[in-house]
């Protein structure tokens, strides 16, 4: 089995808790991704949360909040499931399936964001279509 660092997208775009939700949404749109790890600051890159396009839809759009005035800190998930870069990929896949996550941040032992694994990474970087199909099925179940 591959290691997480063999499949992950290295050094993903991140936001700070003090960034506006509009900035996070713009980064998602321009980068064509559905989530952004939230880091303490640019120097440490310590993972403090995650924000997803779903978070933005449910807490900003649906509630009619101002995306420019709302900070990422107000909408991010704080308890983030993550894996280490040297973990077996299966650990990340199991966590994604169990927690129904479409993506999982990868950190080093100092909790610094070094990568992210998404469903697309799994689909395109491992040669096991059955494994990918099973993971997508488990994540998508209610």
C-alpha positions as a printed Julia matrix, in Angstrom:
142×3 Matrix{Float64}:
   0.0    0.0     0.0
   1.19   3.49   -0.82
   1.94   6.12    1.79
  -0.12   9.32    2.09
   2.8   11.4     0.8
   2.79   9.43   -2.46
  -0.83  10.34   -3.22
  -1.38  13.74   -1.6
  -1.37  17.1    -3.31
   1.62  18.81   -1.74
   1.38  22.19    0.01
  -2.25  23.03   -0.71
  -3.57  26.57   -0.74
  -4.46  27.57    2.81
  -6.27  30.43    4.52
  -5.87  32.14    7.85
  -8.7   32.31   10.4
  -8.73  36.1     9.95
  -9.22  35.92    6.16
 -12.65  36.81    4.83
 -14.99  34.1     3.68
 -15.06  35.9     0.31
 -11.31  35.31   -0.04
 -11.72  31.61    0.78
 -14.56  31.3    -1.74
 -12.5   33.06   -4.39
  -9.54  30.71   -3.79
 -11.87  27.7    -4.07
 -13.38  29.01   -7.29
 -10.08  29.88   -8.94
  -8.36  26.69   -7.8
 -11.36  24.48   -8.53
 -11.32  22.79   -5.15
 -13.97  22.29   -2.5
 -12.06  22.87    0.72
  -9.22  24.85    2.22
  -7.13  23.98    5.26
  -7.02  26.82    7.77
  -3.59  27.49    9.26
  -2.57  29.45   12.33
  -0.14  31.61   10.34
   2.08  31.43    7.25
   5.23  30.77    9.28
   4.08  27.72   11.25
   1.4   26.43    8.84
  -0.17  24.73   11.9
  -3.57  23.25   11.05
  -6.36  24.88   13.06
  -9.41  24.1    10.91
 -10.98  23.38    7.54
 -13.56  25.25    5.52
 -15.53  23.65    2.7
 -17.74  24.9    -0.07
 -20.62  23.28    1.84
 -19.75  25.33    4.95
 -19.96  28.46    2.83
 -23.25  27.47    1.24
 -24.93  26.6     4.55
 -23.55  29.32    6.8
 -23.05  32.25    4.46
 -25.35  31.93    1.45
 -28.29  30.21    3.17
 -28.18  32.61    6.12
 -27.67  35.7     3.97
 -24.44  36.68    5.72
 -21.91  39.09    4.24
 -18.99  37.07    2.86
 -16.7   40.09    2.92
 -17.44  40.91    6.56
 -17.43  37.31    7.87
 -14.1   35.79    8.83
 -13.17  32.19    8.06
 -12.85  31.63   11.81
 -16.64  31.99   12.12
 -17.46  29.15    9.72
 -14.51  26.73    9.83
 -14.59  23.27   11.35
 -12.16  23.2    14.26
 -11.94  19.49   15.0
 -10.17  18.28   11.89
  -9.39  14.67   11.1
  -5.92  14.46    9.59
  -3.19  11.94    8.8
   0.59  12.04    8.75
   2.51  12.09    5.47
   4.16   8.72    6.24
   0.89   6.97    7.22
  -0.31   4.18    4.99
  -2.86   5.49    2.5
  -5.34   2.94    3.88
  -5.45   4.87    7.16
  -6.51   8.02    5.28
  -9.05   6.09    3.2
 -10.53   4.48    6.32
 -10.77   7.87    8.07
 -12.4    9.44    5.02
 -14.95   6.62    4.78
 -15.71   6.53    8.53
 -16.04  10.3     8.89
 -17.66  10.78    5.44
 -14.92  13.16    4.31
 -14.21  13.98    0.69
 -10.77  15.26    1.6
  -8.3   14.92    4.46
  -5.4   17.22    5.33
  -1.95  15.72    5.73
   0.3   17.11    8.46
   3.8   16.56    9.78
   4.48  15.71   13.43
   4.44  19.42   14.32
   0.87  19.68   12.93
   2.05  21.7     9.9
  -0.01  21.25    6.74
   2.12  19.51    4.12
  -0.59  18.15    1.84
  -4.17  17.13    1.28
  -5.75  13.96   -0.1
  -9.0   14.3    -2.01
 -11.24  11.78   -3.69
  -9.77  12.95   -7.0
  -6.23  12.22   -5.76
  -7.27   8.69   -4.87
  -9.06   8.21   -8.19
  -6.12   9.4   -10.28
  -3.08   8.32   -8.26
  -3.78   4.77   -7.22
  -4.4    1.98   -9.66
  -7.27   0.31   -7.8
 -10.64   1.34   -9.24
 -12.47  -0.97   -6.83
 -10.89   0.77   -3.84
 -11.88   4.18   -5.21
 -15.44   3.05   -5.9
 -15.76   1.59   -2.39
 -14.44   4.79   -0.77
 -16.82   7.01   -2.75
 -19.73   4.73   -1.84
 -18.89   4.81    1.88
 -18.42   8.6     1.95
 -21.68   9.18    0.08
 -23.87   7.01    2.32
 -26.1    8.82    4.79
